[in-house]
Amino acid sequence: MNEPLATPSTGPLTVAVFVGTRADLGPLSPVLEQLQAADDVTLRVLTGVMYAAGDLVAALPTSASEDDWRTAVVPLADPMSEVTVEAQLEQGAVLARAAGQALRRHEVDVLVVLGDRWELLYVVPPAVLLGVPVVHLHGGEVTEGALDERVRHAVTKLGDQHCVASEDAAARVRQLGEPADRVHVTGAPGLDRLAGVAPISDAELGNLLGSTVERPLALFTYHPPTAQSGAPVGEWAREAAEAALATCGTVVATHPGMDEGRDEILDALTGLAAREPRLRLVAALGRDYPRVLAAADVVVGNSSSGVIEAATVHVPAVDIGERQRGRLRGDNVVHAAEGRVAVEAALRTALGERWREHSAHVTNPYGTGTASARILAIVRTAALGPRAKHFVDMVSAESAPAVPHRRRTTNEEEEE
């Protein structure tokens, strides 16, 4: 017997979206724009890992005024000054307490979270305890080289509605026992901001960076591969950047994510940038990111931007190491093992005429740039669902939904 639906609120729906770092903000920006523009939604943007309230307001989309965003932003904690396990545990405790208080104070009807960041382990449970439905974006994906994978699957079990980016992700979420009517293939919302984007000109980019742009142009991001304890992440990041410098004229490198190992990577890249002016190290590209991505000749590193987003603007990508292992990727991606030699060889392939021509015609498996409108529709109905969630048992392997085989990486093929 089905449980009765909750009684809908007579006033606007209050929706909270958690934005911890730029890893959340980029793909969430189109969703935030949709929610902010909706007449029947009151938006609250929770933050408290990378951003102070004013910094987040300045980074949010320009579709709304800074005054509107300032009203919406709710800081849960001061930004972190260092990223160690001890600091994460301390920050997490503050986030959990503040999230619970904010959800009650603002009478939040629905909480929206994205992905797999460690801070979600502290932000989502208060919503579950308070009976606030959770809409989870980008569940069901695989990143075998990062702690993020465990967090992503944990949030799936705490979530009420799942807006996934691809069919293989949907199959995994169902495999975790989630009812099929709670799983929605919307595509990746971060692609919405890339649809029809115009590349930034070399002159504009030069003004932004404060230096002349030389081609080929590489966009570089290297994050700590958190599943590999004790890895020499600073050395790996430096060698990858050196490979990019050996094959490209200008390398625009953004800071690593807020994980343990960040400081080691940042120190290595800062030292290299001091010796090599063609490496332009910036904290983040913010609102300029879509146009810079579209203008790049290659994306290199171990970020999801190369695996998920680069295909939409038909830019070749080099994915390094284990962090993104197992994740669905477009046919524009070349895989490389860690180390300068391997990365340089992969870059020469990606920058070659044959691969560039191939990348110009790829289809992005994560969607067509229409995800945020679909997500808005699901958020609007999320508060109406029953709190109880039934686990769907799989009687046998034959009756289980098939998970599509992922495309093997170049590295795996070479190992066989």
N, C-alpha and C positions, 0 to 999 in steps of 0.2 A: 504494500500500500504506500503510495507516494505521500510524503510529508507536505503540509500546506505551505504555500509560498508566504514569505514575509509580507506584511502590509507595507506598500510603498509610502515613502515620505510625501507629505503634502507640499513641502517646500523644495528648494533646489537641493540637488544631491551634493553632498560634501565629499569630495574625492581628495585623498592625500597621495602624493607621489614622492617616493624617497629617492633623492639624488645624493649619492655619497661622493663620487669623484667624476672626472671627465669621462671615465669608462661608462658611467650611467648617463651622463648629461648628453653626450653625442647622440646615441640612439633614442633617448627619451625626448629629445627636443621636439620632434614632430607631434608626439603624443601630448606633450605639455601645451603646445600651440592649439591643438584640437580642444583640449579640456578648458583652456583659458578662454577660448572664443565661444564655447557652448553656453547658451543662455540659461540652461537648466542645471549648470554645474557651478559650485563654488570650489575653487582649487586651492589646495594648500601644498606647498612644496617643502618637504622635510629634508634637512641636510645636517652634516656634522662630522665629516671625515676630512675632506680636502678643502672645503669651501667655508669661509666666513659668509655671513648673510649678504654683505655688500658685494663681495666678490662673485657670489652666485648670481645676484641680481644683474651684475654687469655682463655675465656670460650667457644669460638666458636669451632666447630668440627675440629679435627686434619687432616681431609681430604685435607685441604688447608693449606698453610704455613701462619705463622703469618704476614709476609709481605703482602701476598695477602689479608688477612682479614683487615689489617691496612689500605690498600688502599680503601677497600669497606666501612668501618665504617664511618658514618657521625653523630657526636654528635649534638643533637638539644638543649640540656640544660645540666647543671651540675646535678649530681645525687641529689636526695632529702635527706636531713639530718633528717627530721622528717615527719611523715605522719599524718596530721590533715586536716580537710576540708579546712581551710584557706590556708594551704600549697599546697593542691591539686589545688585550684583555681589559686593560683599564678603560680604554675608550668604549669598548663594547658595553661595559657595565653602565657607563654614563648614558650611552645611546638607548639601552633597554629601558631604563627608568624614565628618561625624557620622552621616548616614543610613546610609552603608555600614558603619560600625562598629556601629551599633545593630542593623541587620538581621542581622549575623553574631553579635554577642554574645547576642542573644535568640533566635537560631535561628528566625527568622521564616519561616513557610511561605507566607504570602500577604500582600501589601500592598494596602490599599484606599485609593484617593484619589478626590477629587471635583472635577470641573469643570475649571477653566481659569486658575487663579492662576499668576502668574509663578514662584512658588517651586517648582512642580511640575517645572520644567525641571531642578531640582537634586536633587529628592528621588526622582524616578522612575528616572533612568538608573542609579544604583547598584543598584537592585533588578534591573534588566534584566541588568546585568553579572554579578550574583551568581546569576542564575537563579531569582529569587523572582517567582512569578507576580503580575501586577498586575491588580486588578479596578478598572475605571474607571467612575465614576458620572457621569451628566449629560453624556456625550459626544454629538457629532452636532448640537449646537445652533448657532445663528447669532447672533452679536452683532457686527455690522459696525462699530460705533463704538468697539470696544475691542481692545487687543492680546490680550485673553483668547482671542479666537477662534483665533488662530494656536496659542496654547499648548494649547487644548482639542484641536485636530486633531492636534497633535504627540503628545500623550499617547495619543490613540487608536491611533496606529501603534506605540507602545511597550507598549500594554496587551494583556492576554491575554483578559480577559472584559469585556464592555461591558454595564452595566446602564443603559439609556437611559430617558428619561422619557416619550417619546412616539413615535408611529409615524413621524413625519417625521424625527426624530433617528435612528431605526433605519435608515431608508433612506439617510441621509447616511453613516452609519458603514459600511454595506455598500458604498456608492459609493466609499469610501476604500480598498476592497479587502479589508475584513475578512470572514472567513467567516461565513455566516449563523448557524451553530450557536454562534457566540461572542457573538451580539448578542441581548440579552434586554430586552424592553419591560417594565420593572417599575413605571413611574410615578416621580414625584419623591418621594424619601424625606422631604423637608421637610414635605410635606403630612400625613404621619402624625401629627405633633404638633398639627395643627389640627383633626383629625376630632373633632367633638363638644366642642370647647373652649368654655368659658363666658367671655363678655366680662368684662373687669375693670370694676367699677363706677366711676363718676366719683369717688366718695369715696375708694376705694382708690387710684385713679390719682393723685388729688390728694395723697394722703399720700406716694406714691412720688416725685412731682415736687416736692413742697414748695410747691404753689400750687393755687389753685382751678381746676378744669377748666371751660372755657366751650365750648359747642357752636356750630358744628360742630367736631369734633376731627380734625385732620390728622396723619398719621404721615409724616414727611419724611425721606428719605435721598437725598443727592446725592453720587455718586462721580465721580472724574476720568474723563472720556471719553478714554481713553489713546491712541486712534487718531488724535486730532486734535491734532497737535503745535502748541504755542504758543497754544492756545485760552485765552481769559480765564476760566478755570474758577471763580475766586473771584467774579468779577462775575456769571457765570451762576448760581452757587449762591445768591448774595445776592438776585438778582432773582427767582429761583424761590421763595425763602423769603418775600420781600416779597409776592409774589402769593398765597401761602398765607395770610399774615397778613391780606391784604385781603379774603379770602373766608371765613376760618375764625376761630373764637374762640380756640382753643388749637392751637399747632403743636408737636408733639413731634419734635425733630430728633435723629437719631443721627449719630455721627461718620462721616466718609467712610472708604472702604476704604484699604488699605495700598498705594497706588500713588502714583507721582510726580504732584504736584498736590494731594495730601491737605492739606499744610500751608497752601496758599493758600486752599483751601475752608474749612478749619477757622478760619483767621484771619477770613475774611469773616463766617462764621456767628457766631463769638464776639463780634465787634463789633456785629452786629445784635442779638444776644440781650441785650447790655449796654444797648441803647437801648430794646428792646421786650420787656417781661417776659412777654408772651404766647407768645414763642418760648422753649421749654424745650429747651436743648441738653444731651444726655446722651451719654456715651461709647457705651453700648449698653444695650439693655433686657434682654438675657440671658434668664433663665428666664421673665421676665414678657412677653416679646415676643408669644407666641401670643395671650394674653388681651388685650393692648393692640391688636394687629392686629384682633382680632374686635370690639373696642369702637370702632374708628375709623370716622369717617364717610367718609373718603377717604384713600387712600395716594397720595403725590405724590413725584416724584423720578425718578431713572434707575436704580433698583435692581431686581434680579430679584424682590424681594419683591412689588412691585406687579404685575409681569408674570406671575409663576408662582404666588404664594401667595394673593394677595388674593381670587381667584375662589372659593377653597374656603370662605371665610367670607362670601362675597357682598358684599364691600366694593368700591365703585367705586375705580378707580385712574387716575391721570394719569401717563403716561410721557413724560419730557422728553428732547428732543434725539436724538442719534444712537447713544448707547452701546448700547441694546438693539435697534437697528434690525435687522429680519429675524428676530427671535425669535418663535416661536409664542406667542400670548397669548390669554387668554380674552376674551369679548365684554364684559367689565366695564371694559376699558381704553380710555381716550381718549388720543390722542397729541397732544403739543404741541411746537412748535418752541421753541428757546431764547428767553429774553427775557420780561420781566414781562407784557407785554400778551398774548402767546400763552398763557402758562401760566395767567394769570388767567381768560382766556376758556374754556380747557379745564376749569378747576376749576369754573366756574359751570355748565358742562354736566354734569360729573360729580356735582355736588351737587344738581342739579335733581331734582324729583320723578320725572320720566319716566325718567331714567337710573338712579336709585336703585331704582326698581321693576324695571327691566330687569335690573340687576345681582343682584337678589334671586333670580333664577331661572336664572342662568347655570350651565353645567357646566364644570368645570375640565378643560382638555384634557391636563393633566399627571397625571391619575389621581384615585383615590378615597381615598388615604390608607392603602394597604396595601402600600407598596413595601418596607419594611424587612425583613419576613419573607421576601419573595421574594429579596431581596439576600442575606440570610443563607444561604439554600439554595444560591445560586450560589457564594458564598465557600467554603462547605464542600467543593465539588467542584473548585474552581479549581486546587488543588495537584495534581490527578490528570491534568491535561491535558498534552500534549506541549509541549516548549519551542519547537519549530519551529512557525511560523505561516505558512500558505500564503496568498499574495496571490491574490485572486479577480479575474481579468481580466473586463472587460466587452467582449464581442466587438463589440457595436454599440449605438448609442443605443436601438434598438428593444428589445434584450434587457436593458437596464439597468433595475433597480428604479426606479420613478417616485418622485421626491421631490414630495410634495404642495405645491401652491402655498400660500405663506403669505398670511395675510390682510393686505391693504394697510392702511397706517396712514392716519389722517385727513389727516396732513400730505401724504402722497403723493397722495391723491385730490385735494387742493386744488391741487397743482402741475400736475395734468393739464389 
